[in-house]
Amino acid sequence: MTALKLDFRNPDDRASLFSVAPVRSSAVFGWKDLYFERRDDDMFETREHAIDGHYLMVKLNPLSVAERRIDGRARTEVQRRGATAYVPSGCGHSVRYIRPLGSLCLMTLHDATLRDIADELGLPGFAGTPAFAHETDSFVLNAFEALDRELRDGNPHGALFGQAYARLVAAHIVTRYGSAGRRKSRMPALSVSRIKWLDDYIESQLTHPISLDDLARQAGLSPYYFTRIFKEATGLPPYQYVLHKRIEFARMCLRQDQLSIEDVAMACGFGDPIQFSKQFKKICGTTPSAFRAECRHLSVQDCRRSA
């Protein structure tokens, strides 16, 4: 039987494989660097298919038993939390659950992304080795749960979040599931002056979407290297760093008491005032309106003391 050719970025292709809609999907937010979804289901079975892109599945809960076939080899999997399956791009694949599926997350990544990452890591090439869901992969579990939370919360960090995780997971696939050897390479560091340059760029672009590619280009580095050395230099991944810059600017706007909360949200690059308030409270411990009220109170006290 000829394997069904599928591209998970295509909703019709996904519908041909899954009869039940996912709980959450990155398709809603238009992520281009990866496709990600969370799926809760009972008994489940697919026909033989080949995915255009590298496929990762991680089990959330509870324990399940599945019969999986990859590239002509069949295995029975006892899937516990964190059990991870990897299927290289274009590889024949099918699965049948003989105990309820429960909850899992899955992702597909472009083949070009993994080849770019392999090149950046100094590898002569990339050839993925399939892996059945026998072993726990803590990195994939933690990454996928972070992606699931991001979708659950409405993608407050924007496209930058998906871009960063696409490269991090791609690097993990290359190093854990790849078969090529490493060449020696030296990763540059971000200087203080370069971080200042990036700060100026981010602050000048706060009202607009800021992508990982934009930031890496400003630093003159590849997106993967930039993500790694940026966190080493600042203590935060790029998407969180940009978020903190947006909130810092919001605090300044709220102190001036000239713009409405909705206008402040727009000025800081938040299209949704509700998400703005949610992220502001998460970082500052209070809502924008309460922060503004406190600033007014302190301003009145200062005026009384100086009178």
Backbone as CSV, one residue per row, in Angstrom:
resi,resn,N_x,N_y,N_z,CA_x,CA_y,CA_z,C_x,C_y,C_z
1,MET,0.843,-1.197,0.000,0.000,0.000,0.000,0.883,1.253,0.000
2,THR,0.581,2.222,-0.844,1.352,3.460,-0.923,1.060,4.335,0.286
3,ALA,2.135,4.862,0.896,1.968,5.710,2.074,1.309,7.024,1.691
4,LEU,0.396,7.492,2.519,-0.276,8.773,2.329,0.709,9.905,2.601
5,LYS,0.884,10.829,1.665,1.801,11.962,1.832,1.065,13.095,2.535
6,LEU,1.631,13.555,3.657,0.947,14.560,4.471,1.851,15.734,4.802
7,ASP,1.258,16.922,4.819,1.915,18.125,5.308,1.046,18.662,6.442
8,PHE,1.518,18.591,7.679,0.697,18.966,8.821,0.336,20.453,8.827
9,ARG,1.033,21.256,8.025,0.661,22.669,7.929,-0.635,22.834,7.131
10,ASN,-1.021,21.782,6.401,-2.233,21.809,5.585,-3.396,21.233,6.392
11,PRO,-4.444,22.023,6.673,-5.557,21.513,7.498,-6.274,20.329,6.877
12,ASP,-6.350,20.264,5.553,-7.002,19.127,4.908,-6.204,17.842,5.131
13,ASP,-4.880,17.952,5.105,-4.041,16.779,5.356,-4.215,16.288,6.791
14,ARG,-4.275,17.221,7.724,-4.476,16.811,9.123,-5.826,16.141,9.303
15,ALA,-6.846,16.689,8.663,-8.198,16.131,8.793,-8.280,14.728,8.202
16,SER,-7.445,14.433,7.203,-7.464,13.101,6.606,-6.860,12.051,7.530
17,LEU,-6.102,12.494,8.518,-5.456,11.563,9.444,-6.195,11.479,10.773
18,PHE,-6.696,12.631,11.254,-7.353,12.685,12.563,-8.831,12.995,12.393
19,SER,-9.669,12.188,13.003,-11.112,12.428,12.916,-11.596,13.395,13.982
20,VAL,-10.778,13.582,15.055,-11.145,14.471,16.160,-10.214,15.675,16.152
21,ALA,-10.770,16.866,16.346,-9.960,18.084,16.346,-9.032,18.116,17.563
22,PRO,-7.868,18.752,17.466,-6.966,18.849,18.612,-7.519,19.778,19.679
23,VAL,-7.025,19.628,20.895,-7.411,20.534,21.978,-6.890,21.941,21.686
24,ARG,-5.630,22.017,21.234,-4.992,23.284,20.892,-4.087,23.059,19.698
25,SER,-3.911,24.102,18.884,-3.065,23.980,17.701,-2.395,25.316,17.399
26,SER,-1.138,25.257,16.948,-0.414,26.472,16.570,-0.969,27.090,15.296
27,ALA,-1.789,26.328,14.541,-2.344,26.847,13.289,-3.181,28.104,13.534
28,VAL,-3.800,28.208,14.698,-4.636,29.362,15.030,-3.813,30.643,15.032
29,PHE,-2.526,30.537,15.384,-1.681,31.720,15.531,-0.724,31.910,14.361
30,GLY,-0.842,31.072,13.341,-0.077,31.284,12.131,1.418,31.074,12.246
31,TRP,1.861,30.232,13.179,3.298,29.945,13.290,3.779,29.287,12.006
32,LYS,4.874,29.774,11.449,5.393,29.257,10.194,6.575,28.319,10.389
33,ASP,7.285,28.426,11.521,8.512,27.659,11.715,8.258,26.236,12.209
34,LEU,7.077,25.997,12.746,6.731,24.658,13.228,5.223,24.504,13.239
35,TYR,4.771,23.251,13.283,3.362,22.972,13.574,3.324,22.206,14.887
36,PHE,2.435,22.621,15.797,2.358,22.002,17.112,0.894,21.867,17.513
37,GLU,0.569,20.757,18.169,-0.784,20.617,18.704,-0.776,19.721,19.935
38,ARG,-1.801,19.900,20.772,-2.085,18.987,21.876,-3.326,18.194,21.506
39,ARG,-3.269,16.900,21.805,-4.359,16.007,21.411,-4.776,15.145,22.600
40,ASP,-6.079,15.116,22.894,-6.666,14.231,23.894,-7.637,13.311,23.165
41,ASP,-7.457,11.998,23.321,-8.294,11.071,22.543,-8.401,9.740,23.275
42,ASP,-9.228,8.871,22.744,-9.439,7.538,23.324,-8.674,6.520,22.465
43,MET,-9.324,5.585,21.869,-8.681,4.650,20.962,-8.382,5.385,19.653
44,PHE,-7.269,5.022,19.005,-6.827,5.822,17.870,-5.975,4.972,16.943
45,GLU,-6.114,5.207,15.641,-5.330,4.451,14.659,-5.159,5.288,13.404
46,THR,-3.970,5.210,12.776,-3.739,5.880,11.506,-3.360,4.841,10.450
47,ARG,-3.561,5.205,9.204,-3.057,4.390,8.113,-1.607,4.780,7.864
48,GLU,-0.916,4.028,7.039,0.472,4.326,6.696,0.545,5.712,6.041
49,HIS,1.448,6.559,6.539,1.595,7.899,5.988,3.049,8.340,6.081
50,ALA,3.401,9.338,5.307,4.743,9.926,5.340,4.578,11.432,5.461
51,ILE,5.200,12.025,6.492,5.017,13.446,6.793,6.109,14.266,6.123
52,ASP,5.696,15.377,5.519,6.648,16.339,4.972,7.159,17.185,6.139
53,GLY,8.232,16.736,6.757,8.774,17.388,7.941,9.117,16.359,8.993
54,HIS,9.963,16.733,9.919,10.363,15.843,11.002,9.296,15.876,12.096
55,TYR,8.952,14.703,12.606,7.811,14.533,13.520,8.304,14.096,14.898
56,LEU,7.801,14.767,15.922,8.047,14.379,17.308,6.718,14.249,18.024
57,MET,6.577,13.192,18.832,5.410,13.008,19.694,5.898,12.752,21.110
58,VAL,5.287,13.426,22.091,5.618,13.150,23.484,4.324,12.867,24.242
59,LYS,4.353,11.831,25.064,3.184,11.423,25.854,3.102,12.272,27.110
60,LEU,1.892,12.724,27.432,1.666,13.482,28.662,1.136,12.568,29.762
61,ASN,-0.017,11.969,29.573,-0.611,11.056,30.559,-1.875,10.454,29.953
62,PRO,-2.431,9.393,30.518,-1.791,8.465,31.465,-1.029,7.416,30.676
63,LEU,-0.726,6.276,31.289,-0.023,5.203,30.591,-0.876,4.667,29.432
64,SER,-0.230,4.446,28.269,-0.911,3.917,27.084,-0.065,2.807,26.472
65,VAL,-0.701,2.017,25.630,0.006,0.993,24.866,-0.351,1.204,23.403
66,ALA,0.690,1.234,22.552,0.473,1.470,21.130,1.351,0.550,20.300
67,GLU,0.869,0.231,19.116,1.661,-0.498,18.131,2.054,0.494,17.044
68,ARG,3.368,0.751,16.929,3.856,1.745,15.973,4.728,1.069,14.912
69,ARG,4.619,1.583,13.708,5.426,1.085,12.598,6.156,2.270,11.968
70,ILE,7.491,2.203,11.907,8.304,3.261,11.312,9.255,2.646,10.306
71,ASP,9.159,3.100,9.064,10.076,2.664,8.012,10.138,1.132,7.915
72,GLY,8.962,0.489,8.047,8.881,-0.963,7.890,9.158,-1.763,9.142
73,ARG,9.579,-1.117,10.237,9.841,-1.823,11.498,8.694,-1.573,12.471
74,ALA,8.231,-2.625,13.142,7.094,-2.517,14.057,7.543,-2.783,15.494
75,ARG,6.967,-2.030,16.434,7.241,-2.207,17.857,5.959,-1.970,18.645
76,THR,5.843,-2.649,19.785,4.778,-2.341,20.742,5.372,-1.429,21.811
77,GLU,4.739,-0.280,22.005,5.242,0.721,22.940,4.381,0.759,24.201
78,VAL,5.013,0.749,25.351,4.337,1.045,26.618,4.698,2.490,26.941
79,GLN,3.767,3.395,26.684,4.049,4.826,26.757,3.728,5.383,28.145
80,ARG,4.745,5.877,28.798,4.582,6.592,30.064,4.815,8.072,29.823
81,ARG,4.569,8.874,30.844,4.768,10.319,30.712,6.197,10.613,30.248
82,GLY,6.320,11.409,29.197,7.628,11.773,28.667,8.127,10.861,27.562
83,ALA,7.454,9.714,27.325,7.869,8.818,26.245,7.763,9.566,24.918
84,THR,8.831,9.491,24.111,8.928,10.319,22.907,9.233,9.470,21.682
85,ALA,8.471,9.689,20.619,8.731,9.053,19.325,9.236,10.107,18.354
86,TYR,10.212,9.729,17.514,10.739,10.624,16.483,10.687,9.912,15.142
87,VAL,10.130,10.589,14.130,10.040,10.039,12.779,10.663,11.047,11.811
88,PRO,11.748,10.690,11.124,12.374,11.621,10.172,11.433,12.003,9.028
89,SER,11.720,13.116,8.408,10.901,13.612,7.294,10.819,12.590,6.165
90,GLY,9.583,12.351,5.689,9.366,11.462,4.561,9.391,9.985,4.887
91,CYS,9.550,9.637,6.170,9.660,8.238,6.582,8.261,7.635,6.757
92,GLY,8.025,6.425,6.253,6.742,5.758,6.414,6.422,5.511,7.877
93,HIS,5.148,5.745,8.277,4.793,5.718,9.691,3.316,5.406,9.862
94,SER,2.994,4.590,10.862,1.610,4.366,11.266,1.596,3.984,12.738
95,VAL,0.443,4.164,13.386,0.336,3.840,14.808,-1.092,3.402,15.116
96,ARG,-1.208,2.455,16.047,-2.524,1.996,16.505,-2.472,1.845,18.015
97,TYR,-3.370,2.568,18.719,-3.423,2.473,20.180,-4.328,1.316,20.579
98,ILE,-3.807,0.461,21.445,-4.598,-0.670,21.930,-5.034,-0.454,23.377
99,ARG,-4.581,0.644,23.973,-5.142,1.196,25.204,-5.358,2.673,24.969
100,PRO,-6.336,3.328,25.617,-6.678,4.717,25.313,-5.452,5.634,25.245
101,LEU,-5.472,6.498,24.236,-4.353,7.405,23.983,-4.104,8.351,25.150
102,GLY,-5.154,8.914,25.736,-4.978,9.911,26.796,-4.579,11.242,26.201
103,SER,-3.486,11.847,26.706,-3.037,13.162,26.242,-1.616,13.067,25.698
104,LEU,-1.399,13.739,24.584,-0.055,13.827,24.020,0.070,15.138,23.247
105,CYS,1.309,15.495,22.934,1.592,16.642,22.079,2.434,16.167,20.910
106,LEU,2.247,16.811,19.761,3.043,16.456,18.595,3.508,17.724,17.881
107,MET,4.589,17.579,17.129,5.171,18.697,16.411,5.759,18.200,15.094
108,THR,5.719,19.049,14.079,6.498,18.813,12.868,7.362,20.035,12.593
109,LEU,8.579,19.779,12.092,9.544,20.825,11.772,10.012,20.662,10.340
110,HIS,10.282,21.779,9.670,10.779,21.735,8.305,12.128,21.019,8.238
111,ASP,12.325,20.232,7.192,13.617,19.574,6.985,14.727,20.612,6.811
112,ALA,14.414,21.725,6.126,15.427,22.768,5.906,15.915,23.353,7.222
113,THR,15.028,23.453,8.218,15.424,23.991,9.522,16.472,23.095,10.174
114,LEU,16.249,21.773,10.150,17.209,20.861,10.764,18.540,20.856,10.023
115,ARG,18.497,20.976,8.708,19.744,21.011,7.944,20.514,22.299,8.228
116,ASP,19.799,23.404,8.373,20.459,24.669,8.724,21.109,24.578,10.100
117,ILE,20.384,23.998,11.054,20.923,23.854,12.416,22.137,22.942,12.412
118,ALA,22.078,21.842,11.668,23.223,20.928,11.591,24.445,21.660,11.060
119,ASP,24.235,22.507,10.055,25.342,23.274,9.494,25.901,24.259,10.519
120,GLU,25.011,24.919,11.261,25.448,25.870,12.280,26.201,25.189,13.416
121,LEU,25.864,23.936,13.685,26.540,23.177,14.732,27.858,22.570,14.251
122,GLY,28.181,22.792,12.993,29.430,22.271,12.467,29.374,20.825,12.057
123,LEU,28.188,20.334,11.691,28.034,18.941,11.276,28.055,18.847,9.760
124,PRO,28.643,17.798,9.212,28.728,17.670,7.756,27.392,17.394,7.082
125,GLY,26.388,17.028,7.840,25.067,16.755,7.288,24.157,16.244,8.388
126,PHE,22.911,15.950,8.022,21.990,15.417,9.022,21.200,14.268,8.439
127,ALA,21.211,13.157,9.143,20.372,11.999,8.806,19.723,11.528,10.100
128,GLY,18.405,11.692,10.200,17.709,11.335,11.429,17.538,9.834,11.586
129,THR,17.673,9.370,12.816,17.462,7.956,13.136,16.126,7.812,13.857
130,PRO,15.161,7.067,13.304,13.844,6.946,13.950,13.954,6.421,15.376
131,ALA,13.035,6.852,16.227,13.010,6.389,17.620,11.576,6.070,18.015
132,PHE,11.361,4.861,18.530,10.055,4.494,19.062,9.894,5.100,20.459
133,ALA,8.648,5.205,20.903,8.351,5.864,22.178,8.565,4.905,23.349
134,HIS,9.813,4.478,23.517,10.169,3.603,24.638,10.812,4.392,25.775
135,GLU,11.569,5.442,25.424,12.351,6.174,26.421,11.775,7.561,26.666
136,THR,12.036,8.059,27.881,11.635,9.421,28.242,12.651,10.413,27.696
137,ASP,12.158,11.482,27.082,12.998,12.584,26.625,12.540,13.831,27.372
138,SER,13.233,14.144,28.468,12.806,15.244,29.336,12.847,16.590,28.629
139,PHE,13.813,16.776,27.737,13.900,18.049,27.012,12.642,18.266,26.174
140,VAL,12.249,17.249,25.421,11.065,17.370,24.575,9.817,17.569,25.432
141,LEU,9.704,16.824,26.526,8.541,16.972,27.408,8.432,18.397,27.929
142,ASN,9.530,18.957,28.441,9.495,20.316,28.991,9.213,21.349,27.904
143,ALA,9.827,21.169,26.730,9.605,22.114,25.635,8.164,22.080,25.160
144,PHE,7.610,20.884,25.027,6.245,20.761,24.518,5.227,21.273,25.537
145,GLU,5.485,21.074,26.814,4.567,21.614,27.818,4.617,23.142,27.820
146,ALA,5.790,23.732,27.569,5.889,25.193,27.464,5.119,25.695,26.242
147,LEU,5.231,24.992,25.120,4.480,25.362,23.926,2.972,25.235,24.156
148,ASP,2.567,24.172,24.846,1.145,23.972,25.133,0.607,25.093,26.019
149,ARG,1.378,25.500,27.027,0.953,26.613,27.893,0.847,27.911,27.094
150,GLU,1.781,28.114,26.186,1.757,29.328,25.360,0.474,29.397,24.532
151,LEU,0.089,28.287,23.924,-1.150,28.261,23.142,-2.368,28.413,24.046
152,ARG,-2.338,27.762,25.209,-3.456,27.863,26.154,-3.668,29.313,26.592
153,ASP,-2.559,30.057,26.751,-2.637,31.443,27.222,-2.893,32.439,26.103
154,GLY,-3.044,31.957,24.864,-3.358,32.867,23.760,-2.151,33.402,23.031
155,ASN,-0.983,32.728,23.159,0.244,33.137,22.466,0.625,34.585,22.777
156,PRO,0.781,34.936,24.063,1.114,36.331,24.426,2.467,36.793,23.916
157,HIS,3.394,35.862,23.642,4.730,36.257,23.192,4.831,36.347,21.674
158,GLY,3.754,36.041,20.957,3.735,36.194,19.516,4.576,35.163,18.776
159,ALA,4.832,35.464,17.494,5.537,34.522,16.621,6.952,34.233,17.101
160,LEU,7.551,35.178,17.837,8.916,35.003,18.333,9.047,33.744,19.181
161,PHE,8.008,33.403,19.929,8.031,32.225,20.789,8.184,30.956,19.955
162,GLY,7.344,30.816,18.933,7.419,29.636,18.079,8.738,29.544,17.335
163,GLN,9.262,30.681,16.881,10.541,30.691,16.164,11.669,30.184,17.054
164,ALA,11.693,30.666,18.301,12.757,30.263,19.216,12.690,28.768,19.515
165,TYR,11.498,28.263,19.793,11.360,26.846,20.137,11.597,25.947,18.928
166,ALA,11.274,26.413,17.734,11.541,25.608,16.541,13.029,25.317,16.427
167,ARG,13.851,26.301,16.687,15.296,26.119,16.561,15.876,25.327,17.727
168,LEU,15.340,25.541,18.912,15.826,24.774,20.061,15.516,23.285,19.910
169,VAL,14.282,22.976,19.506,13.901,21.572,19.335,14.642,20.964,18.151
170,ALA,14.829,21.740,17.084,15.580,21.241,15.931,17.003,20.876,16.341
171,ALA,17.643,21.712,17.159,18.998,21.415,17.628,19.018,20.152,18.475
172,HIS,17.968,19.953,19.264,17.885,18.748,20.088,17.747,17.507,19.213
173,ILE,16.923,17.587,18.174,16.772,16.450,17.265,18.101,16.127,16.600
174,VAL,18.791,17.160,16.139,20.062,16.953,15.445,21.077,16.266,16.361
175,THR,21.137,16.696,17.622,22.166,16.157,18.523,21.759,14.825,19.141
176,ARG,20.455,14.598,19.376,20.033,13.353,20.014,19.637,12.275,19.010
177,TYR,18.979,12.664,17.925,18.453,11.680,16.987,19.198,11.666,15.647
178,GLY,20.262,12.447,15.545,21.051,12.466,14.322,22.161,11.434,14.360
179,SER,22.738,11.146,13.200,23.781,10.131,13.117,25.122,10.688,12.675
180,ALA,25.209,12.010,12.421,26.455,12.596,11.938,27.361,12.978,13.096
181,GLY,28.666,13.016,12.851,29.633,13.441,13.858,29.814,14.946,13.853
182,ARG,30.321,15.473,14.940,30.477,16.917,15.086,31.871,17.370,14.654
183,ARG,31.909,18.503,13.936,33.166,19.184,13.696,33.375,20.216,14.784
184,LYS,34.595,20.569,15.067,34.886,21.563,16.093,34.459,22.937,15.586
185,SER,33.802,23.669,16.456,33.400,25.033,16.127,33.397,25.864,17.395
186,ARG,33.585,27.149,17.224,33.633,28.054,18.368,32.469,29.027,18.276
187,MET,31.697,29.130,19.357,30.534,30.000,19.361,30.917,31.375,19.909
188,PRO,30.653,32.450,19.162,31.011,33.785,19.638,30.139,34.213,20.803
189,ALA,30.582,35.254,21.512,29.815,35.791,22.641,29.229,37.139,22.254
190,LEU,28.180,37.551,22.961,27.589,38.866,22.750,28.302,39.883,23.636
191,SER,28.871,40.911,23.036,29.572,41.947,23.795,28.567,42.901,24.427
192,VAL,29.025,43.679,25.394,28.173,44.679,26.051,27.662,45.690,25.037
193,SER,28.534,46.103,24.119,28.123,47.088,23.120,27.069,46.507,22.174
194,ARG,27.188,45.213,21.859,26.201,44.587,20.978,24.853,44.443,21.670
195,ILE,24.872,44.147,22.967,23.617,44.076,23.723,22.963,45.454,23.771
196,LYS,23.791,46.510,23.951,23.252,47.879,23.954,22.627,48.191,22.589
197,TRP,23.274,47.760,21.530,22.733,47.957,20.179,21.383,47.258,20.051
198,LEU,21.299,46.022,20.555,20.042,45.279,20.504,18.964,45.950,21.343
199,ASP,19.345,46.458,22.514,18.380,47.179,23.356,17.790,48.367,22.596
200,ASP,18.662,49.138,21.944,18.197,50.305,21.185,17.260,49.882,20.061
201,TYR,17.612,48.772,19.401,16.762,48.294,18.310,15.403,47.852,18.832
202,ILE,15.395,47.054,19.910,14.131,46.568,20.476,13.254,47.744,20.911
203,GLU,13.847,48.708,21.597,13.079,49.860,22.094,12.513,50.706,20.958
204,SER,13.203,50.733,19.823,12.702,51.503,18.682,11.594,50.769,17.932
205,GLN,11.435,49.463,18.199,10.477,48.651,17.462,9.343,48.107,18.333
206,LEU,9.175,48.633,19.543,8.228,48.037,20.488,6.791,48.037,19.995
207,THR,6.431,48.977,19.150,5.044,49.004,18.668,4.806,47.990,17.554
208,HIS,5.873,47.318,17.083,5.779,46.389,15.960,6.138,44.972,16.402
209,PRO,5.726,43.964,15.644,6.192,42.597,15.927,7.713,42.521,15.749
210,ILE,8.391,41.801,16.642,9.840,41.629,16.573,10.117,40.135,16.470
211,SER,10.743,39.706,15.390,10.987,38.285,15.171,12.388,37.904,15.619
212,LEU,12.577,36.610,15.821,13.902,36.102,16.167,14.892,36.394,15.045
213,ASP,14.451,36.266,13.804,15.332,36.553,12.669,15.775,38.016,12.682
214,ASP,14.863,38.918,13.048,15.214,40.345,13.134,16.340,40.566,14.145
215,LEU,16.199,39.970,15.328,17.191,40.160,16.385,18.532,39.541,15.999
216,ALA,18.471,38.317,15.440,19.710,37.652,15.040,20.423,38.450,13.959
217,ARG,19.664,39.020,13.047,20.253,39.820,11.963,20.958,41.049,12.535
218,GLN,20.364,41.675,13.553,20.992,42.837,14.179,22.321,42.470,14.835
219,ALA,22.404,41.236,15.328,23.637,40.777,15.986,24.627,40.178,14.996
220,GLY,24.208,39.988,13.736,25.082,39.404,12.738,25.339,37.922,12.965
221,LEU,24.330,37.206,13.520,24.486,35.797,13.847,23.329,34.990,13.275
222,SER,23.503,33.678,13.212,22.397,32.812,12.829,21.386,32.771,13.977
223,PRO,20.102,32.524,13.677,19.087,32.497,14.746,19.395,31.489,15.851
224,TYR,19.924,30.308,15.477,20.191,29.304,16.510,21.309,29.756,17.446
225,TYR,22.443,30.202,16.900,23.536,30.673,17.746,23.084,31.867,18.586
226,PHE,22.324,32.766,17.951,21.879,33.954,18.671,21.042,33.573,19.893
227,THR,20.110,32.622,19.719,19.256,32.211,20.833,20.084,31.697,22.002
228,ARG,21.104,30.891,21.721,21.921,30.308,22.783,22.751,31.357,23.506
229,ILE,23.471,32.194,22.756,24.375,33.136,23.417,23.617,34.316,24.021
230,PHE,22.418,34.612,23.482,21.630,35.701,24.060,21.206,35.351,25.479
231,LYS,20.733,34.122,25.691,20.336,33.723,27.042,21.536,33.685,27.983
232,GLU,22.684,33.250,27.481,23.884,33.243,28.316,24.269,34.648,28.732
233,ALA,24.072,35.625,27.826,24.478,37.005,28.100,23.479,37.761,28.963
234,THR,22.173,37.461,28.811,21.144,38.257,29.492,20.388,37.497,30.581
235,GLY,20.472,36.168,30.554,19.728,35.361,31.519,18.310,35.063,31.093
236,LEU,17.890,35.595,29.941,16.526,35.387,29.452,16.559,34.968,27.984
237,PRO,15.627,34.109,27.555,15.498,33.849,26.119,14.965,35.100,25.426
238,PRO,15.184,35.238,24.118,14.799,36.475,23.425,13.347,36.893,23.614
239,TYR,12.402,35.935,23.549,10.995,36.332,23.629,10.653,36.917,24.991
240,GLN,11.267,36.391,26.087,11.020,36.944,27.416,11.700,38.295,27.579
241,TYR,12.876,38.431,26.995,13.595,39.706,27.073,12.779,40.819,26.410
242,VAL,12.247,40.534,25.218,11.421,41.515,24.515,10.164,41.824,25.321
243,LEU,9.554,40.810,25.921,8.366,41.030,26.749,8.681,41.963,27.907
244,HIS,9.804,41.749,28.585,10.178,42.624,29.699,10.422,44.055,29.218
245,LYS,10.989,44.213,28.031,11.170,45.556,27.480,9.824,46.226,27.221
246,ARG,8.870,45.454,26.729,7.538,46.009,26.480,6.886,46.453,27.793
247,ILE,7.017,45.630,28.825,6.416,45.973,30.123,7.131,47.167,30.757
248,GLU,8.448,47.227,30.603,9.209,48.373,31.119,8.727,49.675,30.482
249,PHE,8.494,49.644,29.168,7.981,50.824,28.476,6.550,51.132,28.924
250,ALA,5.772,50.100,29.157,4.400,50.298,29.628,4.387,51.004,30.991
251,ARG,5.286,50.618,31.880,5.367,51.274,33.199,5.645,52.767,33.056
252,MET,6.533,53.099,32.128,6.841,54.510,31.905,5.611,55.254,31.381
253,CYS,4.902,54.644,30.432,3.695,55.276,29.885,2.621,55.447,30.955
254,LEU,2.456,54.438,31.805,1.425,54.501,32.841,1.753,55.562,33.886
255,ARG,3.024,55.791,34.157,3.418,56.839,35.116,3.067,58.226,34.589
256,GLN,3.138,58.394,33.266,2.878,59.715,32.691,1.393,60.066,32.679
257,ASP,0.525,59.037,32.779,-0.918,59.246,32.948,-1.567,60.016,31.799
258,GLN,-1.059,59.836,30.571,-1.623,60.556,29.427,-2.393,59.646,28.474
259,LEU,-2.091,58.363,28.489,-2.725,57.419,27.572,-3.677,56.497,28.322
260,SER,-4.710,56.042,27.639,-5.595,55.037,28.229,-4.848,53.713,28.319
261,ILE,-5.392,52.780,29.092,-4.774,51.455,29.210,-4.709,50.785,27.836
262,GLU,-5.766,50.938,27.044,-5.795,50.341,25.704,-4.721,50.956,24.815
263,ASP,-4.534,52.282,24.914,-3.508,52.959,24.111,-2.110,52.526,24.535
264,VAL,-1.914,52.345,25.840,-0.614,51.873,26.330,-0.329,50.483,25.784
265,ALA,-1.351,49.624,25.807,-1.177,48.270,25.284,-0.738,48.302,23.824
266,MET,-1.376,49.132,23.009,-1.016,49.241,21.599,0.389,49.810,21.432
267,ALA,0.727,50.811,22.228,2.046,51.444,22.128,3.160,50.477,22.473
268,CYS,2.854,49.475,23.293,3.863,48.497,23.714,3.875,47.249,22.840
269,GLY,3.060,47.233,21.803,3.069,46.095,20.886,2.104,44.991,21.231
270,PHE,1.167,45.235,22.161,0.144,44.246,22.498,-1.132,44.587,21.737
271,GLY,-1.561,43.711,20.858,-2.795,43.953,20.126,-4.031,43.738,20.973
272,ASP,-3.877,43.028,22.092,-5.012,42.669,22.942,-4.787,43.233,24.350
273,PRO,-5.605,44.199,24.792,-5.436,44.769,26.133,-5.549,43.725,27.246
274,ILE,-6.331,42.668,27.021,-6.477,41.625,28.045,-5.157,40.890,28.231
275,GLN,-4.512,40.540,27.117,-3.205,39.888,27.217,-2.171,40.838,27.836
276,PHE,-2.247,42.111,27.480,-1.352,43.103,28.077,-1.497,43.112,29.592
277,SER,-2.725,43.188,30.081,-2.963,43.210,31.527,-2.473,41.930,32.192
278,LYS,-2.688,40.813,31.532,-2.273,39.522,32.082,-0.759,39.438,32.205
279,GLN,-0.035,39.840,31.154,1.425,39.785,31.187,2.000,40.844,32.138
280,PHE,1.369,42.006,32.199,1.814,43.059,33.115,1.719,42.582,34.565
281,LYS,0.596,41.959,34.908,0.417,41.471,36.269,1.378,40.343,36.586
282,LYS,1.662,39.472,35.610,2.582,38.357,35.838,3.977,38.868,36.185
283,ILE,4.412,39.945,35.526,5.758,40.468,35.734,5.820,41.460,36.886
284,CYS,4.812,42.333,36.999,4.849,43.416,37.997,4.096,43.089,39.279
285,GLY,3.284,42.051,39.273,2.546,41.681,40.468,1.291,42.490,40.698
286,THR,0.919,43.331,39.747,-0.282,44.148,39.867,-0.806,44.460,38.480
287,THR,-2.039,44.915,38.370,-2.618,45.232,37.068,-2.168,46.622,36.618
288,PRO,-2.254,46.918,35.324,-1.882,48.256,34.844,-2.684,49.368,35.524
289,SER,-3.984,49.169,35.712,-4.802,50.214,36.340,-4.407,50.419,37.797
290,ALA,-4.105,49.330,38.521,-3.671,49.468,39.913,-2.298,50.127,39.984
291,PHE,-1.419,49.797,39.050,-0.094,50.433,39.008,-0.229,51.931,38.767
292,ARG,-1.107,52.321,37.841,-1.321,53.743,37.559,-1.900,54.457,38.783
293,ALA,-2.852,53.809,39.463,-3.449,54.418,40.661,-2.392,54.631,41.744
294,GLU,-1.496,53.677,41.910,-0.425,53.809,42.895,0.520,54.950,42.522
295,CYS,0.808,55.098,41.236,1.667,56.201,40.789,1.009,57.553,41.074
296,ARG,-0.298,57.635,40.852,-1.015,58.887,41.155,-0.960,59.197,42.640
297,HIS,-1.139,58.158,43.463,-1.114,58.337,44.914,0.246,58.838,45.375
298,LEU,1.313,58.246,44.860,2.662,58.661,45.248,2.958,60.066,44.765
299,SER,2.434,60.418,43.568,2.645,61.759,43.037,1.970,62.816,43.922
300,VAL,0.756,62.516,44.391,0.042,63.441,45.276,0.805,63.611,46.587
301,GLN,1.314,62.516,47.134,2.076,62.596,48.370,3.329,63.442,48.202
302,ASP,4.021,63.301,47.064,5.223,64.076,46.799,4.892,65.554,46.723
303,CYS,3.763,65.885,46.070,3.343,67.296,45.971,3.048,67.889,47.333
304,ARG,2.411,67.108,48.212,2.091,67.592,49.558,3.333,67.834,50.383
305,ARG,4.324,66.949,50.230,5.555,67.111,50.977,6.354,68.318,50.532
306,SER,6.247,68.619,49.208,7.012,69.769,48.681,6.288,71.082,48.859
307,ALA,4.975,71.049,49.258,4.192,72.293,49.408,4.595,73.060,50.675
